Amino acid sequence: MRRFIVSMITTVDGYHEGPGRDVMAMPFDDGFSRANVELLRGTGTILQGSATWDGGAHWTGVAADDSQPAIEREIGRINAEVEHLIVSDSLRVDPTWPWASRTRIIRRAEAVDELRRMKAQEGGDILTFGSAITWNPLLEAGVVDELHVLIGPALLGDGTKVFSGSRTPLRLLDAGVLPGSQLVRLRYDASGA
């Protein structure tokens, strides 16, 4: 069976975007990319919402740019090889997208049932980075297996909260500082078990 894993970076005060939806306000460091590539290596599908989807343009450019760090190029290469599942009620596949042939779009109302179907199959994990508007209701619906929260050394005071749903139980699986990083990873069982 496949797992559905959500990975988010947040500040100490619980924001995943700064004011004006500025994601670059987040406390990124090299540990962030190392944690992401570890997750990506076991992934078969990346799930995103339409607000974070660019058709593959960004990572295609990174993978082809020799001036980029090797780990970023690896992230770009892995992204180019896996399926992309986009949750959107308005977006349609654009054949000019670099990853059009590996992209499926499903409606929000279909997301829970589709994830349950996919999780019952063999294959790599289903992974979401960011896309809080998309994964928040999926967590509440009980289809998220693990929630990885990377907490960085910053207080923003304003921005977009990581979670906006109703109380949802989590069970801590492990916690620790990422090697060579100031990010703390909290890994939770989100399945309600």
C-alpha angles and dihedrals in degrees: 000000000000124000126223108220126186118199121190137174116216141169123247088262093054106258123137094185131031126232112309090024090286105169091182088070087075120108097250122174136160091281089067093062093042091053091047096050091050089056093043093055089068097040129112098172134027114205120203142162121242093255092066097036119102100166092256098296097127099047093039088058093046093050091053096045112093090193090067119092114268092245092055091049089051090052088052092049093049091048089054092055103048133074117263118213113193122195109212140132094205110030122096128191110270110210090215093064111110089232099036093123091055097043129099125179123206131183119252091246089058097048100090094048092044092051092049089051093047094046090056090060131080118257145081123323124280109239136192126190115189113333092123093168087059102042100039093076091040090056090050090049090056100243098114110094100186134018116200113194117191108198115200132199100263142096114207101176091207140035137082118333119233093232130027103168134094125291110298123185119236132183118213112237098177144332136200149130112276111245112267091004143096091223119110115210119210111189116197136187101232097178093098092243 
